[in-house]
Amino acid sequence: MSQSNMKNEAKMLSDNDKFAALNTDNAPGQEVRQAAVAIDVLMRGEALPGRLVDFSHGDVDAFTPTPGAFEHFTKAVDAGARQAYTEYRGSADIRMELAEKLAAFTGAPISAEHGTIVTPGTQGALFLAVASLVNHGDKVAIVQPDYFANRKLVQFFGGQILPVTMDYMGGSADAGLDLTQLRATFEAGAKVFLFSNPNNPTGAVYSEREIGKIAELAAAFGVTIIADQLYSRLLYQGEAYTHMRACGLPEERMITIMGPSKTESLSGYRLGIAFGSAPIIERMEKLQAIVSLRAAGYNQAVLRTWFSEPAGWMDDRIRLHQALRDDLLALFRDGGLQCRTPQAGSYLFPTLPALAISQQDFIRLLRHQANVIVTPGTEFGPHPDSIRLNFSQDHMSAVAAGRRIVEMAHRYRR
C-alpha cells in the first residue's frame, strides 16, 4: 500500500471513529432499532406485566402542549410566505417578543436584533453554539455528569474535553460542582465552559454561590460560557435559581440556550432560542444558513405562546411534576436505589445496587421483561451504575413502572 493510501485510510478510520462516537442507540425513539439478541438466556423469572413507559423522554400525551399552540401554528400557515421565509435567525417580530420576555425572566437585557437566534430545537442551538466556538484542539470544560450531547459535540469538532466533577450526591445545598477543579481547567487553557442548569440528568440546580464563582472565574480567565437552561422554568417549591447572565459576566462571553420543548411539551415543533453575545449569534446564524436555513417558519409562530400561558398553568404543571417526583423518590429510596432530589426539571438519576449483569444488559432486560425504557448513565459520563428517567409521564403508569424497576433491580442483584 502506498504512503498516500495509508494516510487516506488512516483519515477514513479517524472519520469512522468520529461518527461512531455519536452513537445514537440510546437516544429517545431509537430503542425500537435495538435487537433483543440472546436476551432470554439472561432472564431471571417471568415477565412483569404493565403498560409500556418510555422514560427516555417526556410524554406529551400525559402533559399536553401549551394552550393555543396549534392555533398559532395554523395562523402561521394561513399567513403563508411571509411567515414561512423568515430571516435565518428567525422572525424579527417574534424575536422582539422573546427578547422582552427572556430579559425579564433572566434578569439582564437582550438585544432582539443582534443577540438572539431561533433554532430547530435547543439541540440545534447547542450544535450551532459549539460549532461556532470550538475548533480542533480547543480545550472545553465539561461537567460530569451532564447532557450527553455536550461531550459528543465537543469531540466531533475536535475539541479536547477537560472534565469537571459534580458531587451531586454530596448532600449540600449546592449542585456539588468541584470549583477547584473548574479553576484548574481554566488555568489549563479551557476556552469554553459548557454546562446545563438545571443539570441533566440529576435535576440539581447550581446555587447562587456556585454560579457567582463560575462567573468570576470565567471573567478572570476569559472563558466563554454556554449555559443550557432548558428546564429553568420547572423549578420546584422552595427552590431558588440564579441566572448566569445576571451575574455581571461580559455579554460577549455568554450564550444562554432555552426553549419550550420540555416544560411546555412543545417538543414536536422543534423550537429553541439562543441569546447573548452578538458576534457568536452572528456566527451561529451563518452556520444555520447552510445547515437548516432557519427554524421552520410556521413553527416559529408557536413561540408566541411561550411565557404567555394562561394564569396558573405553569404553577399547575410544576405541582403535578413535583407530586410525581416525590412518589418516585420514595419508591426508589424504599427499594434501595439512591437518588438526589431534583430541584428542577423532570429527570431522576438513581444509582442501582450492585448487579450480576452489565448496565446495558439490565436496560435491555427492563425493556423486554418489564416494558420500561430508560437511558443508561454512561450517556452522561462515567456512571455505569446509574440510569436516567424523564418522569414527565402519566402519574399512575410511571409509579407502576418505577415499581417494576425496583423489582428488576432486586431480581438481578449480585
PyMOL commands that set and color helices and strands:
alter all, ss='L'
color gray80, all
select helices_A, chain A and resi 3-20+30-33+40-42+69-79+81-84+92-106+121-133+148-156+179-187+208-221+244-246+251-253+267-269+278-291+297-305+313-334+359-370+377-380+395-411
alter helices_A, ss='H'
color red, helices_A
select strands_A, chain A and resi 53-54+116-120+139-144+160-165+192-196+224-228+254-258+271-276+347-348+372-373+375-376+387-390
alter strands_A, ss='S'
color yellow, strands_A
deselect
rebuild
show_as cartoon
